[in-house]
Amino acid sequence: MISSSVPDLRLRTRNAMPVREDGDYVLYWMIASRRTRYNFGLERAVAWSLALDRPLVVLEALRCGYRWASDRHHRFVIDGMADNARRLAAAGVLAHPYVEPAAGAGKGLLGALAARACVVVTDDYPCFFLPRMVASAARQVPVRLEQVDSNGLLPIRAADRVFTTARSFRIFWQRVIGEHLGAQPAVDPLKKARLRPAAPLPRAIARRWPAASPALLEGDPAALAALPIDHTVAPVPRRGGPGAAGEELARFVAERLPRYLEGRDHPDAGAASGLSPYLHFGHLAAHEAFAAVARREGFRAERLGRPGGGVVRPSGSREGFWGMSASAEAFLEQLVTWRELGFNAFALGASEGDGPRLSWKRDPTDYESLPDWALATLAKHERDRRPRLYPLEALAVGATADRIWNASQVELLREGRIHNYLRMLWGKKILEWSRTPREALEVMIELNDRYALDGRDPNSTSGIFWVLGRYDRAWGPEREIFGTIRYMSSESAARKLHLKEYLARYAR
């Protein structure tokens, strides 16, 4: 019935309902891969539209009742909604960008659209509230609901177990990556598709769930202020959306990638990629970031072996695998190993109610999901005397006695990010200043997910749990509070890092 290039490993049918061939349109429910390029989900929806000779309708919705909903997160997502609406309209696709005006106001919208659809296609994202939302929708929509994974270079279910170290995961993906690089998403699945034009939505649907106003989509502060979200967390200077993501990627590859290896740890060097917010909100695909780096480096996939054959010798080494420059390989270590290691934990470690957990004790956001050695050493030192204890309110505004830590928190407040090296130190100091490791985890999650544009994400969650020992090993000597958890200090950072300009910018 359908000819689709989406790999089977990236596709899940979430209910037993049929495809309604006489429906009015194919519905793509865009919830995580919020872009029109390098998007397997959109590609699958286009394939259904062509196979059934039906128009394509794209619903991109934004709830207001999710935890940590704020002007910052809403503005970034809405920037992308405006981008996508323009691009879809130019391709003759009916886009419905819907922003909830009140908590629960969007209830019933998906069902109303699905009632007239042939099939519903949505994104597979294994984190935050999205798995529960899709599982609930699968039980309610009257047609087939397909979920498509566009998260990374590897399908998130390419492995059959959760990996507990970066090296073990690196050995795995080095063995199989050649196969999956041969199944790239279309750069622009709408470019050559000749889709039937869609009629406007039925009046009853458009009246009850109207599309976001032009003022809101264009960035009017008053329109954003009218929404029932947290207005104390302000938008950041950078814009969201696939357009801004593409510009940031181009600047990184042209200007910062050559000095990434030597400069990424030094805040003053300005060599970090700056791509994590766009990857988190689905405005940028990992495939597109990889393609941009590969073009610059003159990379050829045949160096890694033919599809199905894997690579010749997956050594697990961080250097030399891709045959690219040292800086490019250092960036891909972050994009592939560390980012997709987090997705591995969420995709296979947490149950969605439709299958067993695999090789993981608990949900990866639970304190008890830490490795046994980390739980043991943290428990042993839980009652150690802390040099200082700071309440959440003081930490949130960067009011500690540590100038470097304060600067990193102020960067988070202003920019929605923390420099990647200092983010590790930021977490280690919170562990030192909290009554218990469990309390430290709660504080890190609260600050990260409230203020960071890449919070509520498998990758940033992995970073928080790394502070407490996940993906790490025991380190000596054994210390107060930390036990054998890896120790970091601001004094060491001040000696090793170039911080003068950073502190001038952010330190109070």
C-alpha positions as CSV (number, residue, x, y, z in Angstrom):
1,M,0.0,0.0,0.0
2,I,2.8,2.4,0.9
3,S,6.3,2.8,-0.4
4,S,8.4,4.4,2.3
5,S,12.1,4.8,2.8
6,V,11.8,5.1,6.6
7,P,13.7,2.1,8.1
8,D,11.6,-0.4,10.0
9,L,13.7,0.1,13.2
10,R,12.5,3.7,13.3
11,L,8.8,2.9,12.9
12,R,6.3,1.7,15.5
13,T,2.6,1.2,15.0
14,R,1.0,2.1,18.3
15,N,-2.5,0.7,18.0
16,A,-4.5,-1.9,16.1
17,M,-6.8,0.5,14.3
18,P,-7.0,0.3,10.4
19,V,-5.9,2.9,7.9
20,R,-9.1,4.6,6.6
21,E,-8.5,4.9,2.9
22,D,-11.5,7.1,2.3
23,G,-10.5,9.7,5.0
24,D,-10.1,13.3,4.1
25,Y,-6.3,13.7,4.7
26,V,-3.2,12.3,6.3
27,L,-2.4,13.9,9.6
28,Y,1.1,14.5,10.8
29,W,1.1,15.3,14.5
30,M,4.5,17.1,14.9
31,I,5.5,16.9,18.6
32,A,9.3,16.5,18.8
33,S,10.9,16.7,15.3
34,R,9.7,20.2,14.8
35,R,11.2,20.8,11.4
36,T,10.5,20.1,7.7
37,R,14.1,19.0,6.9
38,Y,15.8,15.7,7.7
39,N,12.6,14.4,9.3
40,F,11.7,10.8,9.0
41,G,8.3,11.4,10.5
42,L,7.3,14.0,7.9
43,E,8.8,11.8,5.2
44,R,6.5,8.9,6.3
45,A,3.5,11.2,6.4
46,V,4.3,12.4,2.8
47,A,4.6,8.8,1.7
48,W,1.1,8.0,3.1
49,S,-0.3,11.1,1.4
50,L,1.1,10.0,-2.0
51,A,0.0,6.4,-1.5
52,L,-3.5,7.3,-0.6
53,D,-3.7,10.4,-2.9
54,R,-4.9,12.5,0.0
55,P,-3.8,16.0,1.2
56,L,-1.4,16.3,4.1
57,V,-2.3,18.2,7.3
58,V,0.3,19.1,9.9
59,L,-0.7,19.8,13.5
60,E,2.0,21.4,15.6
61,A,0.6,22.1,19.0
62,L,2.0,23.5,22.2
63,R,0.5,22.9,25.6
64,C,0.6,25.4,28.5
65,G,0.3,22.9,31.3
66,Y,3.6,21.1,31.0
67,R,6.0,21.4,34.0
68,W,8.3,24.4,33.7
69,A,6.2,26.1,31.0
70,S,7.5,29.6,30.7
71,D,8.0,32.5,28.3
72,R,11.5,31.2,27.6
73,H,10.5,27.7,26.4
74,H,7.3,28.9,24.8
75,R,9.0,31.6,22.8
76,F,11.6,29.3,21.5
77,V,9.1,26.7,20.4
78,I,6.7,29.3,18.9
79,D,9.6,30.8,16.8
80,G,9.9,27.3,15.3
81,M,6.1,27.0,14.7
82,A,6.2,30.2,12.7
83,D,9.1,28.9,10.6
84,N,7.3,25.6,10.0
85,A,4.0,27.2,9.1
86,R,5.7,29.3,6.4
87,R,7.6,26.4,5.0
88,L,4.6,24.1,4.9
89,A,2.4,26.7,3.4
90,A,4.9,27.3,0.6
91,A,4.8,23.5,-0.1
92,G,1.0,23.5,-0.3
93,V,0.6,21.7,3.0
94,L,-2.1,22.8,5.5
95,A,-0.4,23.7,8.8
96,H,-2.3,24.2,12.0
97,P,0.0,25.8,14.6
98,Y,-2.0,25.6,17.9
99,V,-1.0,27.2,21.2
100,E,-3.2,26.5,24.1
101,P,-4.7,29.7,25.6
102,A,-5.5,27.9,28.9
103,A,-4.6,24.6,30.5
104,G,-6.6,21.8,29.0
105,A,-8.1,24.0,26.1
106,G,-6.4,21.8,23.5
107,K,-8.1,18.6,24.8
108,G,-10.0,16.9,22.0
109,L,-8.2,18.6,19.1
110,L,-6.2,15.6,18.1
111,G,-9.3,13.4,18.3
112,A,-11.3,15.8,16.2
113,L,-8.6,15.9,13.5
114,A,-8.0,12.2,13.6
115,A,-11.7,11.5,13.2
116,R,-11.4,12.7,9.6
117,A,-7.9,11.3,8.9
118,C,-6.8,8.3,7.0
119,V,-3.8,7.7,9.3
120,V,-2.0,9.7,12.0
121,V,1.8,9.9,12.0
122,T,3.7,11.3,15.0
123,D,7.2,11.6,16.4
124,D,8.9,9.0,18.7
125,Y,10.6,10.9,21.6
126,P,11.3,8.9,24.7
127,C,11.5,11.6,27.3
128,F,9.5,14.1,29.4
129,F,5.6,13.8,29.1
130,L,5.6,12.8,25.4
131,P,5.7,9.0,25.8
132,R,2.6,9.1,28.1
133,M,0.8,11.5,25.8
134,V,1.3,9.3,22.7
135,A,0.3,6.2,24.6
136,S,-2.9,7.9,25.6
137,A,-3.6,9.1,22.1
138,A,-3.0,5.6,20.7
139,R,-5.9,4.3,22.8
140,Q,-8.2,7.1,21.6
141,V,-7.7,7.8,17.9
142,P,-10.0,5.9,15.5
143,V,-7.3,5.2,12.9
144,R,-3.8,3.8,12.8
145,L,-1.2,5.8,14.8
146,E,2.4,5.4,13.7
147,Q,5.3,6.8,15.6
148,V,8.6,7.6,13.8
149,D,12.0,8.0,15.4
150,S,14.1,10.9,14.0
151,N,16.2,11.5,17.1
152,G,19.8,10.5,16.0
153,L,22.1,8.8,13.6
154,L,21.2,5.5,15.2
155,P,17.6,4.4,15.7
156,I,16.9,4.6,19.4
157,R,15.9,0.9,19.4
158,A,18.9,-0.3,17.4
159,A,20.3,-1.8,20.6
160,D,18.7,-4.4,22.7
161,R,20.1,-3.2,26.1
162,V,20.9,-0.1,28.0
163,F,24.6,0.7,28.1
164,T,26.2,1.7,31.4
165,T,29.5,3.3,30.0
166,A,30.3,5.5,27.1
167,R,33.0,3.1,25.9
168,S,30.7,0.1,25.7
169,F,28.1,2.2,23.8
170,R,30.9,3.5,21.5
171,I,32.0,0.0,20.6
172,F,28.4,-0.9,19.8
173,W,27.7,2.1,17.5
174,Q,31.0,1.8,15.8
175,R,30.1,-1.7,14.9
176,V,26.7,-0.9,13.4
177,I,26.9,2.8,12.3
178,G,27.8,2.0,8.7
179,E,24.5,0.2,8.2
180,H,22.5,3.1,9.5
181,L,24.4,5.9,7.7
182,G,23.1,4.3,4.5
183,A,19.5,5.1,5.5
184,Q,19.5,8.9,5.7
185,P,16.3,10.9,5.9
186,A,15.4,13.0,2.9
187,V,16.9,16.5,3.1
188,D,13.6,18.0,2.2
189,P,10.7,15.5,1.9
190,L,8.4,18.2,0.6
191,K,10.6,19.4,-2.2
192,K,9.5,17.1,-5.0
193,A,6.3,15.7,-3.5
194,R,3.2,16.6,-5.5
195,L,0.6,16.5,-2.8
196,R,-3.1,17.2,-3.3
197,P,-4.0,20.6,-1.8
198,A,-5.9,20.4,1.5
199,A,-9.2,22.2,2.1
200,P,-9.4,24.5,5.2
201,L,-10.2,22.8,8.5
202,P,-13.9,22.4,9.3
203,R,-15.3,25.6,10.8
204,A,-16.2,23.8,14.1
205,I,-12.6,22.7,14.6
206,A,-11.1,26.1,13.6
207,R,-13.5,28.0,15.9
208,R,-12.9,25.8,18.9
209,W,-9.2,25.4,18.4
210,P,-8.0,28.4,16.4
211,A,-4.5,28.6,15.0
212,A,-2.0,30.7,16.9
213,S,-2.4,34.4,16.1
214,P,0.0,36.2,13.7
215,A,1.0,38.4,16.7
216,L,2.0,35.4,18.8
217,L,3.8,33.7,15.9
218,E,5.7,37.0,15.1
219,G,7.0,37.4,18.6
220,D,4.6,40.0,20.1
221,P,5.5,40.2,23.9
222,A,1.9,41.1,24.8
223,A,0.5,38.0,23.1
224,L,3.0,35.8,25.0
225,A,2.2,37.6,28.2
226,A,-1.5,36.7,27.9
227,L,-0.7,32.9,28.2
228,P,-1.0,31.2,31.6
229,I,2.7,30.3,31.9
230,D,5.6,31.3,34.1
231,H,6.5,34.9,33.0
232,T,9.4,35.2,35.4
233,V,11.6,33.1,33.1
234,A,12.2,35.5,30.3
235,P,13.0,34.6,26.7
236,V,16.6,34.6,25.7
237,P,18.2,36.8,23.0
238,R,18.6,33.9,20.5
239,R,15.7,33.0,18.4
240,G,14.4,29.4,18.0
241,G,13.3,27.6,14.9
242,P,14.8,25.6,12.0
243,G,15.9,28.8,10.3
244,A,17.9,30.0,13.3
245,A,19.2,26.5,13.8
246,G,20.5,26.3,10.2
247,E,22.3,29.7,10.7
248,E,23.9,28.6,13.9
249,L,25.1,25.3,12.4
250,A,26.6,27.1,9.4
251,R,28.5,29.5,11.7
252,F,29.7,26.7,13.9
253,V,31.1,24.6,11.0
254,A,32.7,27.6,9.3
255,E,34.1,29.5,12.3
256,R,34.3,27.4,15.5
257,L,34.7,23.7,14.4
258,P,38.4,24.1,13.5
259,R,39.2,25.1,17.1
260,Y,36.6,23.0,18.8
261,L,39.0,20.4,20.2
262,E,41.4,22.9,21.8
263,G,38.8,25.5,22.7
264,R,35.6,23.8,23.8
265,D,36.6,23.5,27.5
266,H,37.6,27.2,27.7
267,P,34.7,29.6,28.2
268,D,36.7,32.5,26.8
269,A,37.4,30.6,23.5
270,G,33.8,30.6,22.3
271,A,34.3,27.3,20.6
272,A,31.2,25.4,21.7
273,S,28.7,24.5,19.1
274,G,25.6,26.2,20.6
275,L,23.4,23.6,18.9
276,S,21.9,21.8,21.9
277,P,18.7,23.9,22.2
278,Y,17.9,23.4,18.5
279,L,18.6,19.6,18.8
280,H,16.4,19.4,21.9
281,F,13.4,21.1,20.4
282,G,13.7,19.2,17.1
283,H,14.6,22.4,15.1
284,L,17.8,20.7,14.0
285,A,18.3,17.1,13.1
286,A,21.5,15.2,14.2
287,H,21.6,14.0,10.6
288,E,21.8,17.6,9.3
289,A,24.6,18.5,11.8
290,F,26.5,15.4,10.8
291,A,26.0,16.1,7.1
292,A,27.4,19.7,7.5
293,V,30.5,18.5,9.3
294,A,31.0,15.6,6.9
295,R,30.8,18.0,3.9
296,R,33.4,20.3,5.4
297,E,35.7,17.3,6.2
298,G,35.3,15.6,2.8
299,F,34.0,12.5,4.6
300,R,32.9,9.4,2.6
301,A,30.8,6.8,4.2
302,E,32.5,3.9,2.4
303,R,35.4,4.4,4.7
304,L,33.3,2.7,7.4
305,G,32.4,-0.4,5.3
306,R,29.4,-1.3,3.4
307,P,25.9,-1.3,4.9
308,G,25.3,-4.4,6.9
309,G,29.0,-5.1,7.2
310,G,29.7,-2.6,10.0
311,V,33.3,-1.2,10.4
312,V,36.4,-3.3,10.2
313,R,37.6,-2.9,13.8
314,P,35.3,-1.1,16.3
315,S,38.0,-0.3,18.8
316,G,35.9,2.0,21.0
317,S,38.5,4.7,20.6
318,R,37.3,8.3,20.7
319,E,39.8,9.4,18.1
320,G,40.3,8.3,14.5
321,F,37.1,6.4,13.8
322,W,35.6,8.8,11.2
323,G,38.9,9.7,9.4
324,M,38.1,13.4,10.0
325,S,40.1,16.1,11.8
326,A,40.6,15.8,15.5
327,S,38.2,18.7,16.1
328,A,35.5,17.2,14.0
329,E,35.8,13.8,15.7
330,A,35.7,15.5,19.1
331,F,32.4,17.2,18.1
332,L,31.0,13.9,16.8
333,E,31.9,12.3,20.1
334,Q,29.4,14.6,21.7
335,L,26.8,14.4,19.0
336,V,26.8,10.6,18.6
337,T,28.3,9.0,21.7
338,W,27.1,11.2,24.5
339,R,23.9,12.5,23.0
340,E,22.6,9.1,21.8
341,L,23.8,7.3,25.0
342,G,21.2,9.4,26.8
343,F,18.5,8.4,24.3
344,N,19.5,4.8,24.7
345,A,18.7,5.0,28.5
346,F,15.3,6.6,27.9
347,A,14.2,4.4,25.0
348,L,15.1,1.1,26.7
349,G,15.3,2.0,30.3
350,A,11.8,3.4,31.0
351,S,8.6,1.4,30.4
352,E,5.8,3.1,28.5
353,G,3.3,0.4,29.5
354,D,3.8,-1.5,26.3
355,G,6.8,-3.6,27.0
356,P,9.4,-4.6,29.6
357,R,12.4,-2.5,30.7
358,L,15.6,-3.9,29.4
359,S,18.8,-4.1,31.6
360,W,17.9,-1.1,33.8
361,K,16.7,-1.1,37.3
362,R,14.5,2.0,37.3
363,D,13.3,4.8,35.2
364,P,16.4,6.8,34.2
365,T,15.1,9.9,36.0
366,D,15.0,8.0,39.3
367,Y,17.8,8.4,41.8
368,E,17.9,4.6,42.3
369,S,18.8,4.2,38.6
370,L,22.4,5.3,39.5
371,P,25.0,2.4,39.4
372,D,25.3,0.3,42.5
373,W,28.8,1.6,43.3
374,A,27.6,5.2,43.1
375,L,24.6,4.6,45.3
376,A,26.8,2.8,47.9
377,T,29.5,5.5,48.1
378,L,26.9,8.4,48.2
379,A,25.0,6.6,51.0
380,K,28.2,6.1,53.0
381,H,28.9,9.8,52.9
382,E,25.3,11.1,53.1
383,R,25.8,12.3,56.7
384,D,29.1,14.0,56.1
385,R,29.2,17.6,57.2
386,R,28.8,20.0,54.3
387,P,31.0,23.2,54.2
388,R,27.9,25.2,53.2
389,L,24.3,24.6,52.6
390,Y,22.4,26.8,50.1
391,P,18.7,26.9,49.7
392,L,17.2,26.6,46.2
393,E,16.3,30.3,46.2
394,A,19.9,31.3,46.7
395,L,21.2,28.9,44.1
396,A,18.6,30.0,41.6
397,V,19.9,33.6,41.6
398,G,23.6,32.7,41.8
399,A,24.0,34.0,45.4
400,T,26.8,31.8,46.7
401,A,30.4,32.5,47.9
402,D,31.8,30.9,44.7
403,R,32.3,33.4,41.9
404,I,32.8,30.9,39.1
405,W,29.6,29.0,40.1
406,N,27.6,32.2,40.3
407,A,28.8,33.1,36.9
408,S,27.6,29.8,35.4
409,Q,24.2,30.2,37.1
410,V,23.9,33.8,35.8
411,E,24.7,32.5,32.3
412,L,21.9,30.0,32.7
413,L,19.5,32.7,33.8
414,R,20.4,35.1,31.0
415,E,21.2,32.7,28.1
416,G,19.3,29.5,28.9
417,R,22.6,27.5,28.8
418,I,25.8,26.9,30.7
419,H,29.2,26.4,29.1
420,N,29.6,22.7,28.8
421,Y,32.7,22.3,31.1
422,L,31.3,24.6,33.7
423,R,28.0,22.7,33.7
424,M,29.8,19.7,35.1
425,L,31.4,21.8,37.8
426,W,28.0,23.5,38.4
427,G,26.5,20.1,39.3
428,K,29.4,18.9,41.4
429,K,29.1,22.1,43.6
430,I,25.4,21.5,44.0
431,L,26.2,18.0,45.3
432,E,28.6,19.6,47.8
433,W,26.1,22.2,49.0
434,S,23.1,20.0,49.4
435,R,22.0,18.1,52.5
436,T,21.8,14.8,50.6
437,P,22.7,13.5,47.2
438,R,19.0,13.0,46.5
439,E,18.3,16.6,47.3
440,A,21.2,17.6,45.0
441,L,19.5,15.7,42.2
442,E,16.2,17.5,42.7
443,V,17.9,20.9,42.7
444,M,19.9,20.1,39.6
445,I,16.8,19.0,37.7
446,E,14.8,22.0,38.9
447,L,17.4,24.5,37.8
448,N,18.3,22.8,34.6
449,D,14.8,22.1,33.4
450,R,13.3,25.4,34.4
451,Y,16.0,27.6,32.9
452,A,18.0,25.6,30.3
453,L,16.7,25.5,26.7
454,D,18.1,22.0,26.4
455,G,16.5,20.8,29.6
456,R,13.9,18.0,29.9
457,D,16.1,16.1,27.4
458,P,17.8,12.7,27.5
459,N,21.2,14.4,26.9
460,S,21.0,17.0,29.7
461,T,19.5,14.5,32.1
462,S,22.5,12.2,31.4
463,G,24.8,15.1,32.3
464,I,23.0,15.6,35.6
465,F,23.2,11.9,36.5
466,W,26.9,11.9,35.4
467,V,27.5,14.3,38.2
468,L,26.4,11.5,40.6
469,G,28.3,8.7,38.9
470,R,26.3,7.4,35.9
471,Y,28.5,6.4,33.0
472,D,31.5,7.0,35.2
473,R,33.7,4.9,37.5
474,A,34.9,5.2,41.1
475,W,37.8,7.7,41.6
476,G,40.3,8.0,44.4
477,P,41.1,9.3,46.9
478,E,37.9,8.8,48.8
479,R,36.6,12.2,49.9
480,E,34.1,13.7,52.3
481,I,30.6,14.1,50.7
482,F,31.7,12.7,47.3
483,G,33.1,9.4,48.5
484,T,34.6,7.9,45.3
485,I,32.4,10.0,42.9
486,R,34.6,12.1,40.6
487,Y,35.5,15.4,42.3
488,M,35.8,18.8,40.7
489,S,36.6,22.2,42.3
490,S,36.3,25.8,41.3
491,E,40.0,26.3,42.3
492,S,41.1,23.7,39.8
493,A,38.8,25.2,37.1
494,A,40.3,28.7,37.7
495,R,43.8,27.2,37.2
496,K,43.0,25.2,34.1
497,L,40.5,27.3,32.2
498,H,40.5,30.6,30.4
499,L,37.8,32.5,32.3
500,K,38.7,36.2,32.4
501,E,36.2,37.3,29.8
502,Y,33.5,34.9,31.0
503,L,33.7,36.1,34.5
504,A,33.7,39.8,33.4
505,R,30.5,39.0,31.5
506,Y,28.6,36.9,34.0
507,A,30.1,37.2,37.5
508,R,28.4,39.5,39.9
